[in-house]
Amino acid sequence: MISSLDPNSQAFLDNLNKIGQRMQKAQREMSTGKRFNSVSDDPDQVSILLQARANLEATKMVQSNLGRVKAEADSAEVALQSAVKVLERVRVLGAQGATGTATAESRATNAIEVGALLEQLGAVSRTTIEGRYIFSGDSDHTPPYSIDLTAVNPIGAYAGAMATREVQHPNGTRFSVARTAAEIFDSPQADENVFYSVSALRTALEANDETGIRNSLENVIGSIGHLNGHLSYYGAVQNKVAAAEAVGNTLKLQLTAHISALEDADITESILDLQQSELQQQAALQAWAQRPRSTLFDYLG
């Protein structure tokens, strides 16, 4: 449609419309506290804002995963600390049975307690958190070991899987967070195999075999050192998680501040802009009202 307005009138309306748009924008910023209420408010900054929000959400997800790993590492540490205490008691019972003054009866009594302690170690290997077996590797819904003292070999086969899970650091790197019950309790080396050394000691005590008791006792002592090594591993995981969480918290603060700087309105600036626009609008209307008006009679003499 062709406008019937003269150029001056059209220019006046265009400028008045721009002033009105600035007033509306300032009012929106004052009511919402945000610079961005639609893409048209600042198209060039929208993509930057969306990326910053995506980065913040990704950081929150990483922090959530780190929280789960922390809970697992804490539980693993407590579990292995209890396992070390159990092995220390096994060592005491083995030392008692290794003396020349021990009798077949006292050794048989110690064997019963060692068997109960072996079952406790099996229970430790089945430690769970949130319904997941933390020492079963990637098959964390499967109990890793079963102990049956009535069987010839009381230690069942490892039923878990390899532990390949890693957690992401906020800086983008990844690190491993778990070990399996097979690595911890069932080492291929006899002098580090927790289950084997305790089971062998129980068998030697039942058989009143002093030489077997002494040999098994050495393996028990080696297994204590082996367990302490895995305990140190989980301590290192805890330290890595704590450091990663600290980095994540700092990154969240930085991203939150960046997002705020991008989208939060400067209310004082918005108020001033609104006031200035209102003054400009009033001045424009007054000037238009006072403009000279010519009629046909002005040209008739």
The 8 nearest C-alpha neighbors of each residue, nearest first, counted from 0:
[[1, 2, 3, 4, 9, 5, 6, 8],
 [2, 0, 3, 4, 5, 9, 6, 8],
 [1, 3, 4, 0, 5, 9, 6, 8],
 [4, 2, 1, 5, 9, 0, 6, 8],
 [5, 3, 2, 9, 8, 6, 7, 1],
 [4, 6, 8, 7, 9, 3, 2, 10],
 [7, 5, 9, 8, 10, 4, 11, 3],
 [8, 6, 10, 9, 5, 11, 4, 12],
 [7, 9, 11, 5, 10, 6, 4, 12],
 [8, 10, 6, 12, 11, 7, 4, 13],
 [11, 9, 13, 7, 8, 12, 6, 14],
 [10, 12, 8, 14, 9, 13, 15, 7],
 [13, 11, 15, 9, 14, 10, 16, 8],
 [12, 14, 10, 16, 15, 11, 9, 17],
 [15, 13, 17, 11, 16, 12, 10, 18],
 [14, 16, 12, 18, 13, 17, 11, 19],
 [17, 15, 19, 13, 14, 18, 12, 20],
 [18, 16, 20, 14, 19, 15, 21, 13],
 [17, 19, 15, 21, 16, 20, 276, 22],
 [20, 18, 16, 22, 17, 21, 23, 15],
 [19, 21, 23, 17, 22, 18, 24, 16],
 [22, 20, 24, 18, 19, 23, 25, 17],
 [21, 23, 19, 25, 273, 20, 24, 276],
 [24, 22, 26, 20, 21, 25, 27, 19],
 [25, 23, 21, 27, 26, 22, 20, 28],
 [24, 26, 269, 28, 22, 23, 27, 273],
 [25, 27, 23, 29, 24, 28, 22, 30],
 [28, 26, 24, 30, 29, 25, 31, 23],
 [29, 27, 32, 25, 33, 31, 26, 30],
 [28, 30, 26, 27, 32, 31, 266, 25],
 [29, 31, 27, 28, 32, 26, 33, 25],
 [32, 30, 33, 28, 29, 27, 36, 34],
 [31, 33, 28, 264, 29, 30, 263, 34],
 [34, 32, 263, 264, 28, 31, 35, 262],
 [33, 35, 264, 262, 263, 28, 36, 32],
 [36, 34, 33, 37, 262, 40, 41, 38],
 [35, 37, 34, 33, 40, 38, 27, 28],
 [36, 38, 39, 40, 35, 41, 42, 34],
 [39, 37, 42, 40, 41, 45, 35, 36],
 [38, 40, 37, 41, 42, 36, 35, 45],
 [39, 41, 38, 37, 35, 42, 36, 34],
 [40, 42, 39, 43, 44, 38, 45, 35],
 [43, 41, 38, 45, 44, 39, 40, 46],
 [42, 44, 41, 45, 46, 47, 38, 39],
 [45, 43, 47, 42, 46, 41, 48, 261],
 [44, 46, 48, 42, 47, 43, 49, 38],
 [47, 45, 49, 48, 44, 50, 43, 42],
 [48, 46, 50, 44, 45, 49, 51, 43],
 [47, 49, 45, 51, 46, 50, 44, 52],
 [50, 48, 46, 52, 51, 47, 45, 53],
 [51, 49, 53, 47, 52, 48, 54, 46],
 [50, 52, 54, 48, 53, 49, 55, 47],
 [51, 53, 55, 49, 54, 50, 48, 56],
 [54, 52, 50, 56, 55, 51, 49, 57],
 [55, 53, 51, 57, 52, 56, 50, 58],
 [54, 56, 52, 58, 53, 57, 254, 51],
 [55, 57, 59, 53, 58, 54, 52, 60],
 [58, 56, 54, 60, 59, 55, 53, 61],
 [59, 57, 61, 55, 60, 56, 54, 62],
 [58, 60, 62, 56, 57, 61, 63, 55],
 [61, 59, 63, 57, 62, 58, 56, 64],
 [60, 62, 58, 64, 63, 59, 65, 57],
 [63, 61, 65, 59, 60, 64, 58, 66],
 [62, 64, 60, 66, 65, 61, 59, 67],
 [65, 63, 61, 67, 66, 62, 60, 68],
 [66, 64, 62, 68, 67, 63, 69, 61],
 [65, 67, 63, 69, 64, 68, 62, 70],
 [68, 66, 64, 70, 69, 65, 71, 63],
 [67, 69, 65, 71, 70, 66, 72, 64],
 [70, 68, 66, 72, 67, 71, 73, 65],
 [69, 71, 73, 67, 68, 72, 74, 66],
 [72, 70, 68, 74, 69, 73, 75, 67],
 [71, 73, 75, 69, 74, 70, 233, 68],
 [72, 74, 76, 70, 71, 75, 69, 77],
 [75, 73, 71, 77, 72, 76, 78, 70],
 [76, 74, 72, 78, 73, 77, 71, 79],
 [75, 77, 73, 79, 78, 74, 230, 233],
 [76, 78, 80, 74, 75, 79, 81, 73],
 [79, 77, 75, 81, 76, 80, 123, 74],
 [80, 78, 82, 76, 81, 77, 230, 75],
 [79, 81, 77, 83, 82, 78, 76, 84],
 [80, 82, 84, 78, 79, 83, 85, 77],
 [83, 81, 79, 85, 84, 80, 120, 86],
 [84, 82, 86, 80, 85, 81, 87, 79],
 [85, 83, 87, 81, 82, 86, 88, 80],
 [84, 86, 82, 88, 83, 87, 81, 89],
 [87, 85, 89, 83, 88, 84, 90, 82],
 [86, 88, 84, 90, 89, 85, 83, 91],
 [87, 89, 91, 85, 86, 90, 92, 84],
 [90, 88, 86, 92, 87, 91, 93, 113],
 [91, 89, 93, 87, 88, 92, 94, 86],
 [90, 92, 88, 94, 93, 89, 95, 87],
 [93, 91, 95, 89, 94, 90, 109, 96],
 [94, 92, 90, 96, 95, 91, 216, 97],
 [93, 95, 97, 91, 96, 92, 90, 98],
 [96, 94, 92, 93, 97, 98, 91, 101],
 [95, 97, 93, 94, 106, 98, 101, 92],
 [98, 96, 94, 95, 213, 209, 212, 93],
 [99, 97, 100, 101, 96, 95, 94, 209],
 [98, 100, 101, 97, 209, 96, 102, 95],
 [99, 101, 98, 102, 96, 97, 95, 105],
 [102, 100, 99, 98, 96, 105, 106, 103],
 [103, 101, 105, 104, 106, 100, 207, 96],
 [102, 104, 106, 207, 105, 107, 101, 205],
 [103, 105, 107, 102, 106, 108, 101, 207],
 [106, 104, 108, 102, 107, 103, 109, 101],
 [105, 107, 109, 204, 103, 108, 104, 96],
 [106, 108, 110, 205, 104, 109, 105, 204],
 [109, 107, 105, 111, 106, 110, 104, 112],
 [108, 110, 106, 112, 111, 107, 92, 113],
 [109, 111, 201, 107, 113, 204, 108, 112],
 [110, 112, 114, 108, 109, 113, 115, 107],
 [111, 113, 115, 109, 114, 110, 116, 108],
 [114, 112, 116, 110, 115, 111, 201, 89],
 [115, 113, 117, 111, 112, 116, 110, 201],
 [114, 116, 112, 118, 117, 113, 119, 111],
 [115, 117, 119, 113, 118, 114, 112, 120],
 [118, 116, 114, 120, 119, 115, 113, 121],
 [117, 119, 121, 115, 116, 120, 146, 122],
 [120, 118, 116, 122, 121, 117, 123, 115],
 [119, 121, 123, 117, 122, 118, 82, 116],
 [120, 122, 118, 124, 119, 123, 146, 117],
 [121, 123, 119, 125, 120, 124, 118, 126],
 [124, 122, 120, 125, 126, 121, 78, 119],
 [123, 125, 121, 122, 126, 180, 134, 120],
 [124, 126, 122, 123, 142, 132, 143, 127],
 [127, 125, 123, 124, 132, 133, 122, 128],
 [128, 126, 132, 131, 130, 133, 125, 129],
 [127, 129, 130, 131, 132, 71, 133, 126],
 [128, 130, 131, 127, 132, 71, 133, 67],
 [129, 131, 128, 127, 132, 140, 139, 133],
 [132, 130, 127, 139, 128, 140, 129, 133],
 [133, 131, 127, 139, 135, 134, 126, 125],
 [132, 134, 135, 127, 131, 126, 139, 71],
 [133, 135, 179, 180, 132, 136, 124, 178],
 [136, 134, 159, 139, 143, 179, 132, 138],
 [135, 137, 162, 161, 160, 179, 138, 134],
 [136, 138, 162, 160, 139, 161, 135, 163],
 [139, 137, 159, 160, 136, 140, 135, 141],
 [138, 140, 132, 135, 131, 141, 137, 136],
 [139, 141, 131, 138, 132, 142, 130, 135],
 [140, 142, 139, 138, 143, 159, 135, 132],
 [143, 141, 125, 144, 132, 135, 140, 158],
 [144, 142, 158, 159, 135, 157, 141, 125],
 [145, 143, 157, 155, 142, 121, 158, 156],
 [144, 146, 155, 154, 121, 147, 143, 142],
 [145, 147, 154, 153, 118, 121, 155, 148],
 [148, 146, 153, 149, 150, 154, 145, 155],
 [149, 147, 153, 150, 146, 114, 151, 152],
 [148, 150, 147, 153, 151, 152, 146, 114],
 [149, 151, 153, 152, 148, 147, 154, 146],
 [152, 150, 153, 149, 148, 147, 154, 202],
 [151, 153, 150, 154, 155, 148, 147, 149],
 [154, 152, 147, 148, 150, 146, 151, 155],
 [155, 153, 146, 152, 145, 147, 156, 194],
 [154, 156, 145, 144, 146, 153, 157, 152],
 [157, 155, 158, 144, 154, 145, 143, 181],
 [156, 158, 143, 144, 159, 181, 155, 180],
 [159, 157, 143, 156, 144, 142, 141, 160],
 [158, 160, 135, 143, 138, 157, 136, 141],
 [161, 159, 136, 138, 137, 135, 162, 158],
 [160, 162, 136, 137, 163, 179, 159, 135],
 [163, 161, 136, 137, 164, 178, 179, 177],
 [164, 162, 161, 165, 137, 136, 175, 177],
 [165, 163, 162, 175, 176, 137, 166, 177],
 [166, 164, 175, 174, 176, 173, 163, 167],
 [167, 165, 173, 174, 175, 168, 176, 164],
 [166, 168, 173, 172, 171, 169, 61, 165],
 [167, 169, 172, 170, 171, 173, 243, 166],
 [170, 168, 171, 247, 58, 61, 243, 167],
 [169, 171, 168, 172, 246, 167, 247, 243],
 [170, 172, 169, 168, 167, 173, 61, 166],
 [173, 171, 168, 170, 167, 174, 169, 166],
 [172, 174, 167, 166, 168, 165, 171, 175],
 [173, 175, 165, 166, 176, 167, 172, 168],
 [176, 174, 165, 177, 164, 166, 173, 163],
 [175, 177, 165, 236, 174, 164, 166, 68],
 [178, 176, 175, 162, 179, 136, 164, 134],
 [177, 179, 162, 134, 182, 136, 180, 183],
 [178, 180, 134, 181, 136, 182, 135, 162],
 [179, 181, 134, 183, 182, 184, 124, 135],
 [182, 180, 185, 179, 183, 184, 157, 186],
 [183, 181, 179, 180, 186, 185, 184, 178],
 [182, 184, 180, 181, 185, 179, 226, 186],
 [183, 185, 193, 180, 181, 192, 194, 182],
 [186, 184, 181, 192, 182, 194, 183, 193],
 [185, 187, 192, 188, 182, 191, 184, 181],
 [188, 186, 189, 185, 192, 191, 182, 190],
 [189, 187, 186, 191, 190, 192, 185, 218],
 [188, 190, 192, 191, 187, 218, 195, 196],
 [189, 191, 218, 221, 188, 192, 222, 219],
 [192, 190, 222, 189, 221, 188, 225, 186],
 [193, 191, 186, 185, 189, 195, 194, 184],
 [192, 194, 184, 222, 196, 195, 191, 185],
 [195, 193, 197, 196, 192, 184, 198, 185],
 [196, 194, 198, 192, 197, 193, 199, 189],
 [195, 197, 199, 219, 218, 193, 198, 194],
 [198, 196, 200, 194, 199, 195, 201, 193],
 [197, 199, 201, 195, 200, 196, 194, 202],
 [200, 198, 202, 196, 201, 197, 195, 215],
 [201, 199, 203, 215, 197, 202, 198, 212],
 [200, 202, 110, 198, 204, 199, 203, 113],
 [201, 203, 199, 205, 200, 204, 206, 198],
 [204, 202, 206, 200, 208, 212, 211, 205],
 [203, 205, 207, 106, 201, 110, 206, 202],
 [204, 206, 107, 202, 203, 207, 110, 201],
 [205, 207, 203, 208, 204, 202, 107, 103],
 [208, 206, 204, 103, 205, 203, 209, 106],
 [209, 207, 203, 206, 211, 210, 212, 204],
 [208, 210, 212, 211, 97, 207, 213, 203],
 [211, 209, 213, 212, 208, 214, 97, 203],
 [212, 210, 214, 208, 203, 213, 209, 215],
 [211, 213, 209, 215, 203, 210, 214, 200],
 [214, 212, 216, 210, 211, 215, 97, 209],
 [213, 215, 211, 217, 216, 212, 210, 218],
 [216, 214, 200, 218, 212, 217, 213, 196],
 [215, 217, 219, 213, 218, 214, 93, 212],
 [218, 216, 220, 214, 215, 219, 221, 213],
 [217, 219, 190, 221, 215, 216, 220, 196],
 [220, 218, 216, 222, 196, 221, 217, 215],
 [219, 221, 217, 223, 222, 218, 216, 224],
 [222, 220, 218, 190, 224, 219, 191, 223],
 [221, 223, 191, 225, 219, 193, 224, 220],
 [224, 222, 226, 220, 225, 221, 83, 227],
 [223, 225, 227, 221, 222, 226, 228, 220],
 [224, 226, 222, 228, 223, 227, 191, 221],
 [227, 225, 223, 229, 228, 224, 222, 230],
 [226, 228, 230, 224, 229, 225, 231, 223],
 [229, 227, 231, 225, 226, 230, 224, 232],
 [230, 228, 232, 226, 231, 227, 233, 183],
 [229, 231, 227, 233, 228, 232, 76, 79],
 [230, 232, 234, 228, 229, 233, 227, 235],
 [233, 231, 229, 235, 234, 230, 236, 228],
 [234, 232, 236, 235, 230, 231, 72, 76],
 [233, 235, 231, 237, 232, 236, 230, 238],
 [234, 236, 238, 232, 233, 237, 239, 231],
 [237, 235, 233, 239, 238, 234, 240, 176],
 [236, 238, 234, 240, 235, 239, 241, 72],
 [237, 239, 235, 241, 236, 240, 242, 234],
 [240, 238, 236, 242, 241, 237, 243, 235],
 [239, 241, 243, 237, 242, 238, 244, 236],
 [240, 242, 238, 244, 243, 239, 237, 245],
 [241, 243, 245, 239, 240, 244, 238, 246],
 [244, 242, 240, 246, 245, 241, 168, 239],
 [243, 245, 247, 241, 246, 242, 240, 248],
 [244, 246, 242, 248, 243, 247, 241, 249],
 [247, 245, 243, 249, 244, 248, 250, 242],
 [248, 246, 244, 250, 245, 249, 169, 251],
 [249, 247, 251, 245, 250, 246, 244, 252],
 [248, 250, 246, 252, 247, 251, 253, 245],
 [249, 251, 247, 253, 252, 248, 254, 246],
 [252, 250, 248, 254, 253, 249, 255, 247],
 [251, 253, 255, 249, 250, 254, 256, 248],
 [252, 254, 250, 256, 251, 255, 257, 249],
 [255, 253, 257, 251, 256, 252, 55, 250],
 [254, 256, 252, 258, 257, 253, 251, 259],
 [255, 257, 259, 253, 254, 258, 252, 260],
 [258, 256, 254, 260, 259, 255, 253, 261],
 [259, 257, 261, 255, 260, 256, 254, 262],
 [258, 260, 256, 263, 261, 262, 257, 255],
 [259, 261, 257, 258, 262, 263, 256, 264],
 [262, 260, 258, 259, 263, 257, 48, 44],
 [261, 263, 34, 259, 33, 35, 260, 258],
 [264, 262, 33, 259, 34, 260, 32, 261],
 [263, 265, 34, 33, 32, 266, 28, 262],
 [264, 266, 268, 267, 269, 263, 32, 34],
 [267, 265, 269, 268, 264, 29, 270, 32],
 [268, 266, 270, 269, 265, 271, 272, 264],
 [267, 269, 271, 265, 266, 270, 272, 264],
 [270, 268, 266, 25, 272, 267, 271, 273],
 [271, 269, 273, 267, 272, 268, 266, 274],
 [270, 272, 274, 268, 273, 269, 275, 267],
 [271, 273, 269, 275, 270, 274, 276, 268],
 [274, 272, 270, 276, 22, 271, 275, 25],
 [275, 273, 271, 277, 276, 272, 270, 278],
 [274, 276, 272, 278, 277, 273, 271, 279],
 [277, 275, 279, 273, 278, 274, 18, 22],
 [276, 278, 280, 274, 279, 275, 273, 281],
 [279, 277, 275, 281, 280, 276, 282, 274],
 [280, 278, 276, 282, 277, 281, 283, 275],
 [279, 281, 277, 283, 278, 282, 276, 284],
 [282, 280, 278, 284, 283, 279, 285, 277],
 [283, 281, 279, 285, 284, 280, 286, 278],
 [282, 284, 286, 280, 281, 285, 279, 287],
 [285, 283, 287, 281, 286, 282, 288, 280],
 [284, 286, 288, 282, 287, 283, 281, 289],
 [287, 285, 283, 289, 288, 284, 282, 290],
 [288, 286, 284, 290, 285, 289, 283, 11],
 [287, 289, 285, 286, 290, 284, 283, 291],
 [290, 288, 286, 287, 285, 291, 284, 292],
 [289, 291, 287, 288, 286, 292, 285, 293],
 [292, 290, 289, 293, 288, 287, 286, 294],
 [291, 293, 290, 294, 289, 297, 288, 287],
 [294, 292, 297, 291, 295, 296, 298, 290],
 [293, 295, 296, 297, 292, 298, 299, 291],
 [294, 296, 297, 298, 299, 293, 292, 300],
 [295, 297, 299, 298, 294, 300, 293, 292],
 [298, 296, 295, 294, 299, 293, 300, 292],
 [297, 299, 296, 295, 300, 294, 293, 292],
 [300, 298, 296, 297, 295, 294, 293, 292],
 [299, 298, 297, 296, 295, 294, 293, 292]]
